[in-house]
Amino acid sequence: MIPFGFAYCRAQTLAEAVAEYARCMALGKTALYYAGGSEIITMARAGDIRPDEVIDVKDIVECRGMERDELGLSIGAACTLNQIKEAKLFPLLGLACGRIADHTNQCRITLGGNLSGSIIYHEAALPLLLCDAEASLFGPEGERRVPFADVFQGRLRPLPGEMLVRVRAPVWALAAKHAHIKKTTNEKIDYPLVNVTALFYGEALRAAFSGVCAQPFRSERMEAILNERALCPAERARLAVAALPERAHADVEGSGEYRAFVLEHTLKKLLEDWELGSL
Amino acid sequence: MVRYEGKTVLRLRVNGEEREVLARPSDVLMDVLRDQLGLTGAKPGCRNGDCGACTIVVDGWPNKSCLMLAVEAEGHDIVTVEGLGGMSAEQRAFVEADAFQCGYCTSGFLMVCHAMLTQHPQMPEELVIEEWLQSNLCRCTCYAEIREAVLRMYGTGKSS
């Protein structure tokens, strides 16, 4: 039971949602855009947040569905992780979505929710960072389209009152060679100790990480090392870990040292598989 | 645009029947099903989306009713364990396979199996079954029997 009340608004259009958000702000109230709602309900029940209103965006046409054309794939922010997985249109993103929470929750959690939430892992962001996806947002100033990496720094960072509408992945990424490796401390269904997500652009490896540091990231410096094929896989893995953009994350799931250790061995195995042509 | 504030009469379609409930927008569906409609099959466990004891089926897909607002259920088809009727293929399979001890998790597992049978009328591959069942916890550790019940549900169990 959520120990307080809030108002609920089900918007039918982007303009309605943004106007309602602005109306709440003007009244000095807090509003949250709401889709799957799992994190909002959990945090409200625990007393970590206390919104005055939630604005449900699931019915907004622009936030729904997936569309494939000759240039790429457009995915609505209100698509559930399970819809993305079952569609099999972007296999790497499908793999990522299929390892977030459990299957029943995947039927509920949306792409927008995973990218926007306060839980630090945001594993659905990794394939989008790797393919140079585009994000479409809608706010008080209307629609804007920007590189996904510009609005995702650790988590989705829209402007005040803005909401994510869709993301778009380029066509090359939909059929590119890829790898998704998620290591957890205990159970299969858990937050990542180390998540290595890799996508090949031609013969160049791109890699993004979650669980390793305090926020998910893609590092061009690490990618340059991983692609230095004159070096053996073990050496490249060691140097890549040494080039982490910040100290490895430490929490109850694992120390920073342990995470770095697991990452190094995961990268070494990935590079060996790549060299053997077994990816 | 629809907007609710304070207690509101909601019209829900549950187990094929139109029902009215009086709920706040912040009330989760599990509490409304249990407290207002007397449908106590959805069990409160962790109330955090982890254990799956409160699982129901929404539009053919499994859903943890502790992580869904009652107000969101408007316009959707809700099925609880009471809606299975008592002699469904899933329920018979669980009885035949002795797939429970204390029974607290059973309704949640049954609803996952009901959704699985809806989405996969033919038995899916092993990995799919594993993924679906991993959404629920059984503290009596009847997992082997529950797996056997799924096989029986699809007509491939030991005595089938």
Interface residues (C-beta under 8 A of the other chain):
Chain A: M1 I2 F4 G5 F6 A7 Y8 C9 R10 A11 Q12 T13 E16 E20 G37 S38 I41 T42 A44 R45 V54 D56 K58 N82 G98 A101 D102 H103 T104 N105 C107 R108 K188 I189
Chain B: M1 V2 R3 Y4 E5 G6 R24 P25 S26 D27 V28 D31 R47 N48 G49 G52 T55 W61 P62 N63 K64 C66 L67 M68 L69 V71 E72 V112 E131 W132 Q134 S135 N136
